Amino acid sequence: MENKFKGRSFLTLLDFTKNEITELLSLSIKLKKEKAEHLSDKPLFGKNVVLLFEKDSTRTRCAFEVGAYDLGMQVTYLGPTGSQMGKKESIKDTARVLGRMFDGIEYRGYKQETVEILSQYSKVPVWNGLTDKYHPTQILADFQTVLEYFGHLEGINFAYFGDARNNMGNSLMIGSAIMGLNFKAVAPKSLWPEESLVKKCRILAKESGGTILLTEDPILGSKNADVIYTDVWVSMGEPEAVWEERIKLLLPYQVNKKIMKNAKNSAVFMHCLPAFHNEETAMGKTIYEKYGLSSLEVTEEVFESNQSVVFDEAENRLHTIKAVMYATLGENL
């Protein structure tokens, strides 16, 4: 069958329809099953992709590398100091060089504008591994995990706790609106998504049968939830003053036993990782020493509970990213 995805970039879920996202998820589920059964014919053998990272990552890098190898491709990794992009060479020039050498480009970094310029000038598929605005590959993994636990997406009550204006808050709201989930952003009003994006998502939700609700009330937000989701409160590299302010603002939105108990008995806990849930990391120790908190956005009790599906979610990064690369580079699906 004709591959409608071939040659397209994957920059934001706003570029894709409900049916197209459903197709990508179906492909990912198929690829996951084939991997478990050790079935692979290396359909993209001979192709080459480059991973352009301005921000380090465990899951994103590993998912793209293993996914590419599974599909038969060769991978070049360019880390934060691995290229001259933005330093001695413009983004446009970098795009035109890489587009001549590689069949696809992954970008993980800061500005959404960067990944859009790479797509515009490289003339090969470009995949957004994370920007300050969107994180679309993560949402595919999240939704595959929801499908595995609940069997459907439409009508799922999805509550996102924390900084709802960040890339995860934006992307989960967009994905929910397109796919027909009932999305709640549970956050202080100062950290709600931009009104223009909320309006756009409410239009999409009306078409799909979903809903969008913004609330400052953690109890209202978690009531009858099927999924409780959270993310880190502060990005690495932000000044200490921001940490102190953000922690004080978001502490009432910590996902703990009380929040999970207020959700449905069948509710699951999700997090895109890494998570600050104990003192077993250098950052965790620093947080405890400075603020007296052994956990931030989620407690250890919830993170390690039977309701936590964070590692299923992490594994699904591989399968969904693999599906995106296969769909945008392959001849047939």
N, C-alpha and C positions, 0 to 999 in steps of 0.2 A: 504494500500500500504506500501511497505517496507520503513522504515525510514532511509534514507542514512546519516542523521545527528546524529543519536543516538550514544552517547559515545564520540563524538568529542568535542574538545575545540574550543573556539572562541577567538583567540589571535590577528589575523590580517586578513584583507580582502584578503591578498595575498594567504591565504590558501583555498580560495573558488572561484568557477567558476562563470561566469555570470549567468548561469542557477540556480545555488544554491543560489546566492544572490537574484535573482528574486523570487525564492520559499520562502525564508525567508520574503521578503517584502510582498508577497501575503498572507502568514500566518499572518503576523502582521496586515494587513488590515482586514482580516477575524476576528481576535481576537478583534480588535477595534470595529468592527460592533457588534459582540456578546456582548461586554461589554456595549455598548450603549443601546442594547436591553435587557440587564439584563439576558443574556443567559450564564450560566456557569455550567459545571458539575464537576469542580474540578478534571481535568484529572490526576494531579500529586499528589493526596491526599496521605499522608503518607510519602512523601519524605522530606528531610531536606537539606537546603543549608546554607552556611556560607558566609558572606560578610566581606572580609578582607581589611580594609581601612587603608592605610598609609597616605592618603591625604583626608581631609574632602570634602564632596560634598552634595548639596541639591538634584539635579535632579537624579544623579546616584543612591544614596542610596534609595530615595523614589521610583524610578522606579523599582529597584530590589525587594524591600520589598513588594510593592503593587502588582507587577507582580507575585511574589511567592505566596502571599496570594490568589490572584485570581485563581491561578492554584491548590490551595489546600495544598501548602507546608508550613512548619515551617521554620522560619528564625532566625539565630544567627548573630548578628552584632558585629564585633570586630574592634573598632576604632583605631586611631593612638597609643593609649596606652593600647589597649585591648589584645595584644598578646606578646609573647616573641620572635617572629620571627626576626631574625637578631641581637637580643640582647643576650639572653641566649640560644637560640635554632636556629639552621641553617634553611635556607629556605627548604632544602631537608627534614630535620626531621619534620618540621612543615607540609610540604605537606603530608608526610606519616601518620602523626597523623590525620590530618583533613580528609584525604581520607578514613580513617577507620570509621569516625563518620558521614560524610556528603555525600550526593549524588552529590553535585556540589559545586564549590568554585568560588566566584567572587573576583577579586583583583583589587584594585585601588591604585596606588602609583607612584613609580619613575621608576625603571629600567625595561625595556622590558625583560631582562634576568630573573628577578624575576618571572614574570607570566609564562615564559617558563619552569622554573625549577618546579614551582608548578604543571604545567600540566604534566611534565615528570614523576614526582615521586608520585603524589597523586593517579593516576589511575582512576580519575573521571573527568568529564568535568570541565574545568576552563574557566572563562569568563573574558576578559580584559575590566575592567571598566575605564581604562585610565592608560597609562604609558608615559614616556617622549618621546616615539617614535610613538606610535599609539593610536587612540581612535576609534576603529571600531564600537562600539555600537552607538556612536553619528552619524556616517555616515549613518547607516541604518535609523535612525530617520530623518536625513536631506533628504535622498532620498525618504522616504515615503512622506514627506511634499512636495517635488517637484512633485511627482506623483499626489498628491491631487490637486495641483494648475495648473499643466500643462498637466497631463494625460499621460506623457511619460518621459523617461530619455534620450534615445538616441537623440543626436543632441542638447540637452540643452546647451546653452552658460553659463558657470559657472565661475564666476570671484571671486577669493579669494584674499582679501586685507590684508596686514600686514606682520607678521612674517611667511613666507611660509616654513620655515624649521622646524617648531614645529610639535607636534603630529597631530594637526588639518590640517595643510598644507600638511603633508605627507599623512594622511589618506584620505583626500578629493581628492588628486591627484590620489591615488591608486584606490579609488572607481570610480572616473570618468573614468579612463583608462579602468577598467574592464567593466563598464556598457555603455560605448560609449558616454559620455558627452564630450563637448569641454571645457577643463579646462585651465584657465589662472591663473598663480601665479603672482600677481601684488605686487611687493616688491622691495626694494633696493637689488642690486645684492648680497650683503653680507648676505642677509637673504633668498636666494633661497634654495630650497631643495638640498640635496646631489646629485651630478651628477650621481652616480651609481643608485640611486632610480629613477631619471628622465629617465635614459636610459631604465630601466626595465619597467617603466610606458609607455614610448613611444612604446615599443614593444607590450604591452597589448592593447594600444589605437589603434594601427594599425590593430589588430585583431578584435576589437569591432567597429571600425568606428569612434572613438573619436579622439581628438587631444590634445596635451600638448604644451602650450606656456608659457614662462617665460618672463616677461617684467618689466621694471622699470617705465613705463609710465602709470600713473593712467587713463589718457584719453583713450589711446589705450586699456588699460585693461578693462575699463567699457563699451566701445563701443559695442552696440548691445547685451549687456548681458541680459540674462533672470533672472539670480540670482547674486546678489551682496552679498558676505559673508565676515564676518570679525570675529576676535577673540581678546581677550585681548593681549596687547603688551608685558606685563611683568608678569611673574609668581610670585605668592606670595612667600615671603621669600628671593627674590633676593635683593642684596644690593642697597642702594640708588643711587650709582654711575651708576648702570646698568639702573635704571629707567630714570635718566636724559639723558643718552646716547641714550636709545631706543626711548624715546619720541621725541627727536630731530631728530632722523633718520626716524621715522615713521609718523610724523605729516603730511607730504605731502600725506600720504596714508589713511588719515581719511575718512571714508564714510560719506559724507555730501550731501546736496541737489544737488550740482553741479555734483557729481558722479552719483547719482540716475537719474538725468535728462539726463545724457549722455547715460544711459542704455535704453533698450526698455521701452515703456510706460507701458507695462504689467509686468515689472520686479518686483521681490520681494526682500526684504532685509532679510537676515538670520544671526543668531549669536547663538553660542552654549551656551552662558550665563555662568556666570554672565557678565554683560557689564558695562563699565564705561561711562555712557551717561549723568550723571547729578551729582549734589552735595548732593544727598539725602542719601548717605552712608558715613560711617566714612572714607573709602578710597577715596571716591569722594571729600570730604571736604579737605582731606590731599593733594590731587592732585591739587585742586584749590589754596590752601594756598601756596604750594611750587612752582607751575609752572604757576599759573594764568589761568588754563584751566578748563572750566566747563564740558568738556567731552574729551574723548581720541579717541578710535578707531571708534566711531560712535556718531554723534550729537543727541541730544534729539529730534530734529525735525524729523530726519529719523527714530529713534527708535520708536517713538510714531505715525508714519505716517500710512496711510492705506496700504502702501506697505510692512510694517513690519509684518512678519509671525512668529516671534520668539516664541510666546507662543503656537502656533500650533506645532511648531518644538519641544518645550519642552514637550508637552503632548505626542508626538509620541515616546519620549524616553521610556515611559511605555510600549507601545504596541510592539515596536521592541525588547526591552529587554525580554519581556514576550515571544515573538516568539522564540528568541534564546534559552531561558531556556526550553521551551516546545519541541523545535526541538531536542535538545541535550539530553534531559532526557526522552522524551516520547517514548512509544512503537510504536505508529502509528501517522501519521499526517492527 
